[in-house]
Amino acid sequence: MISNSLEQTKKLAHDFAATLRGGDVVFLEGDLGAGKTSFVQGVLEALGYTEPVRSPTFSILNTYPIANHPTMARVIHLDFYRFETPKEVQSLGLEEMMQDTKNIFLIEWPEKGIESASPIRYTKRIQFRTMDEQTRDITIS
């Protein structure tokens, strides 16, 4: 899909949010500024979250409670950009968090923290490609 604006990216995110179920792990891949966090903001808006949604680049992990949803209780937004090795993921305790099937995981820069032997597998993958200052090619698989 092609997005020509922040509003279109958030509309795509709203549509995507309707496909999410508890236990989903979504990998968000793309260069800096490609729209990953904006997409997450749109997903959370669609799920009824009304507080500010910030990039977890420095906090690594942000948790957002989702009220009154039948299959999910929270969205866990992660950013592995600052990770040097996949072993740093282990310190987060993700395996334990992933046992709760009401959690949804949105992971930016997954390639920085996931190795082939990792137990973390995506259920959905979104790739963001910057075409110009406003235009993004967004592929959901």
C-alpha positions in Angstrom: 0.0 0.0 0.0 1.1 3.5 -0.6 0.7 6.2 2.0 1.1 9.9 0.9 0.5 11.4 4.4 0.6 10.8 8.1 -3.2 10.7 8.0 -3.2 7.9 5.4 -0.6 5.9 7.4 -2.8 6.2 10.5 -5.8 5.1 8.4 -3.9 2.0 7.3 -3.0 1.4 11.0 -6.7 1.7 12.0 -7.6 -1.0 9.4 -4.7 -3.2 10.5 -5.7 -2.9 14.1 -9.0 -4.7 13.3 -7.0 -7.8 12.4 -5.1 -8.0 15.6 -5.8 -10.7 18.3 -4.2 -11.4 21.6 -0.9 -13.1 21.3 0.1 -11.4 18.0 3.7 -10.4 17.5 4.1 -7.7 14.8 7.6 -6.9 13.4 7.8 -3.3 12.2 10.8 -2.9 9.8 12.1 0.2 8.0 14.6 3.0 8.2 14.5 5.8 10.7 11.6 8.2 10.1 9.8 5.7 7.9 6.6 5.8 9.9 6.8 2.9 12.3 5.9 4.8 15.5 3.2 6.8 13.6 1.7 3.5 12.6 1.7 2.3 16.2 0.0 5.5 17.2 -2.7 4.7 14.7 -3.1 1.2 15.9 -3.5 2.3 19.5 -6.0 5.0 18.5 -8.1 2.4 16.7 -8.0 0.2 19.9 -9.4 3.1 21.9 -6.2 4.2 23.7 -6.4 8.0 24.2 -3.2 8.9 26.0 0.0 10.0 24.2 2.0 7.2 22.4 5.7 7.8 22.3 8.6 6.0 20.7 10.3 3.5 23.0 13.7 4.2 21.5 15.2 5.2 24.8 12.8 3.3 27.2 13.1 0.2 25.0 9.5 -0.9 26.1 6.2 1.0 26.5 3.1 -0.7 27.7 -0.4 0.5 26.8 -3.5 -1.0 28.5 -6.5 -1.7 26.3 -9.9 -1.5 28.0 -12.9 -3.5 27.1 -11.5 -5.7 24.4 -12.4 -9.4 24.2 -9.0 -10.7 23.1 -6.4 -8.2 24.4 -5.4 -6.5 27.6 -2.4 -4.5 26.6 -0.1 -3.5 23.7 3.6 -3.8 24.4 5.6 -1.5 22.0 9.3 -2.3 21.8 12.2 -0.7 20.0 15.4 -2.7 19.6 17.3 0.0 17.7 19.9 0.6 20.5 20.6 -3.1 21.0 24.1 -4.2 20.3 23.4 -8.0 20.5 20.4 -10.2 20.5 21.3 -11.3 24.0 20.0 -8.0 25.3 16.5 -9.1 24.5 16.8 -11.8 27.1 17.0 -9.2 29.9 13.6 -7.9 29.0 11.7 -11.0 30.0 9.8 -11.2 26.8 9.3 -14.9 26.9 7.3 -14.6 30.1 5.3 -11.6 28.8 4.5 -13.7 25.6 2.9 -16.4 27.7 0.0 -14.0 28.4 -2.1 -14.4 25.2 -3.8 -11.1 25.8 -0.7 -9.2 25.1 0.0 -7.7 21.6 3.6 -7.0 20.7 4.6 -4.3 18.2 8.4 -4.5 17.8 10.4 -1.9 15.9 13.9 -2.8 14.6 13.4 -6.6 15.4 16.5 -7.5 13.4 18.6 -5.8 16.0 17.4 -8.1 18.8 16.2 -11.3 17.2 18.4 -14.1 16.0 17.3 -17.3 14.2 17.5 -19.3 17.4 15.2 -16.9 19.3 11.8 -18.1 20.5 10.3 -14.8 19.3 8.5 -15.2 16.0 6.3 -12.8 14.3 2.7 -13.4 13.4 2.5 -10.3 11.2 5.3 -8.3 9.5 5.1 -4.7 8.3 7.8 -3.2 6.1 8.0 0.6 5.6 9.9 2.0 2.7 10.5 5.7 2.3 9.8 6.8 -1.2 10.1 10.6 -0.6 9.5 13.0 2.2 5.8 12.2 2.4 5.3 9.0 0.6 5.7 5.5 2.1 5.4 2.1 0.6 3.9 -0.1 3.4 3.8 -3.9 3.0 1.9 -6.0 5.4 2.4 -9.8 5.5 
